[in-house]
């Protein structure tokens, strides 16, 4: 226990909150006094951390501490996600379609926002779309002028996607013009983050094969942090979002040379 406590001391707030989430998820529960001792901060600070994590949908606060959320509470199934912010996703998809040209090879992840983009691409010709999303494949399959490639893998029912190592070899052999990626959250420090490690691994391999990365994030994703980073903030080429964003995000994007598009 001593080594663990020592390794958790003197963390910056974002680092501490990420570790707290990992503790709660790993153990299923944690008390405020336990976390205070482990991280070397006051119980007041821990309560603030837990309040922030609950607001981000990462844990559930209870009297005296926090408990882990059930898996289906953390990761909404695809049908539910598709219904959230529908108008915003449609506008983001329309703007993103302006970055797709005839003859391109693009990658689309399993996000519902990428599906909204796919619905705007039916008039493209000579387009190759690589996706591990079953719904996106259904949307584009059979459309004249569009070739759909799917990495192999195991079907995840939560996201209607294919994941696993079988698809990585295919992605290592292709050259992608732009990869269009949604996310559960986006921050300057953590970049694009998601809740499922297998989905993150698939996205990282899409990113490795792509010349440009386009983030598709509605206003609800800004400032949120999920389990793991799929793409560092500075590696993003374009961000397409809706409405206004906080000045610090806008300034950070400009500083990193990221092009912002508003739907």
N, C-alpha and C positions, 0 to 999 in steps of 0.2 A: 504493500500500500504506500510505503514511503516513497519509492521510486516513482509511482504514478503521480502522487501529489506534487513532488518536485518538478516533474515534467510539465505540469499544468500551470505552474506559477508564471506570473509576469506576461500573460498573453494580452494582446490587443483585444478590444471588445468583440470585433467580428470573429476572431479566432476562438475566443472563449465561448461565444454563443454556438459556434459550429460544434465544438467539443461537447458542450452541454447537451446539445441535441443528440449527438452520438451516444453519450452515456445513457440518456433516457430511452433512446431506441434500443440500445443493446441490453439494458437491464429490464426494460419494460416500465420502470418507475424510478424516481429519485426524489429525495426530500431536500428542502431548502438547506437545512444544516449540513447535510452530507455534501452538497454541491459547494456550499460556502467553504467548508474545510478543504475539499479537493482542489478548488481553484484559487484559494487564498484571497478571497474578496468577501465583502460583508454580505449578510443575508439580504439587506436592502438591494444591493447590486444584483444578486441572484434573482430576486423577485422581479426586478426590472428586465433582466434577461429572459426570464420565463414569460413575462407579459409580451415581450417583443416576439419571442418564438411562437407563442400562441396566435398573435396577430398575423404572423406569416403562415399559419396553418401547419406548423412543424410539430407542436406538442399540444397536449391538453392540460391546462392548469387544474389542480385540485387543491383542497385545503392542505397546506404544508409542503407542497411540492408540485410535481408534474408526472403525468403518465403518457406512455406512447400511444399514438393514434393507431387504430386498426389500418391495415394496408389499404382497404377500399376507401377509407376516409382521407388518406394521404394522396392516393392516385385515383382521380375520378375516371370512370370508364369512358370510352371514346364517345359514346352517345351523349353522355352528360356534358362532356367538354365541348362537343360540337354545338350544343345549344347555348353555351355561354358566350356573351359578347358577339353574337352572330353578325350584327351590322358592322361592327368594327373590323371583324375578321374579313368580311366581304370587301370592305374598302381597302384593307391592307393587301388582300389578294389581287385586287385590280391594279394597285400601284406596283406591286411586285411583278405583275405580268409585263409591265413596261420595260423590265430589265431582261426579259427573255426574248431572244430573237430566233428567227428561222435558222436551222442548222446547229443550234447550241446543243450541248450535252449538259443537262442539269441534274442535281440531286434534290430530292424532296424528302424530308423526314416524315415521321408519323403524326405530326401535330395536326390539329384541326385547322389551323391557319394555313398550313401547307396544302391541305385539301381545298381550302377556299381558293388558293392560287391555282391549283390544278384545274378547277372549274373555269378559269379564265384563259386557258391555254388551248382550247379545242380548235382554234383557227390557225395555230402554228403549223409549219411544214418543215420536214427534215429534222424534227426535234427528237432527241433521245432523252427520256426521263428515267432516272435511276431512283428507285424508292423501295423502302422496306415496309411501306404502309399498304395494307390490303385495300382499304377504302380508296386511297389515291390510285392504286392500280386499277380498281374497278372503274374509276372515273375516266381514266385515260385509255384503257384497253379497248382496242378496236377502232379508235379514232384515226381517221385517215391522216397520214403524214406524221404520226407520232409513234415512236418505238418505245416500249416500256421494258426496262430491265429490273429484275428483282434479285437481290442477294438471297441466297438460300439461308435457311435457319429454322428455328422453332417458333411456332405461333404463340404470341402473347395475347391472351384474350382481352386483357385490360386496355390495350392500345391498338388491337387488331393489327399487329405488326410481326415481322420476322426478325428474330435476333439470334445471336450466337456466332461462333467462329467460322461457320461454313461460308458466310458471305464476305469475310474479310479478304480472302484471296482474290475474289472478283474485283473488289474496290481498289485493290493495289495495282490492277492492270488497266484501269481506265483513267481518262483525263477529263475532269469535270470543269465546265466553264464557271458555273456558280452553284453553290450549295445553299438551299433555302431552308433555314432551320427555325422552328419555334422553340419555346422553352417554358419551363415552369416559373423561372425567375431570371432577372438580369440586374447586375450591379457592376459598378466600375471595378471593384476589387475581385469579384468572383467570376465575372463574365456571364455567359449563358449557363444556367444550371438546370438539372432535371432530377427527378426522384428515383429513377431506375438505373442501376449500374449497367445493365445490358444495353439499354437504349443509348446511354452515354457512350459506351464503347463503339456502337454502330455509328453514331454521329461523329465521333473523333476520326473514324476511318473515312467517312465521307469528306470531312474537312481536310484530311491529309491529301486527298486526291483532287481537291478543288483549287482553282486559281483565286476565287473570291468567295467570301462568306457573307450571306445576306441574312440578317436576323429579322424574324417576323414576330413582333411582340406588341400586344395591345397594352393599354395604360395600366391594366391590373398586374402586369408582370414586373414593372419597374420597382426596384428596391427590395424585391423578394429573393431569397436564397433557398435553393433546394439542396438535395444531398450531395451532388457532385457536379463539377464543371465539365461541360462538353467543349466549350470554346472560350478562351481568354478574351477579355474585352478588346484588347489591342489587336487581336487577330481578325476582328470583324471588319469587313469592307463597307457594308451598308447596313443601316438599321431602318426598318420601315415600321412606324408606329402610328397611333392615332392620338389626336388631341395634343395638348402641351405636355412637356416633361420638365422636371425640376431643373433649374439653372445649372446645378452642379453636374448633372448628366449631360446636358447640352455642351457645357464647357469641356468636359472630359472627352466627349466624342470629337469635338473640333480639334482638341490638342492631339488626339491619336490619329487624326486624318480620316475619321469615319464620316461617311456621307449620310446625313439624316434625311429621311423622306417622311412626310406627314400625310396620312390618308384622310 
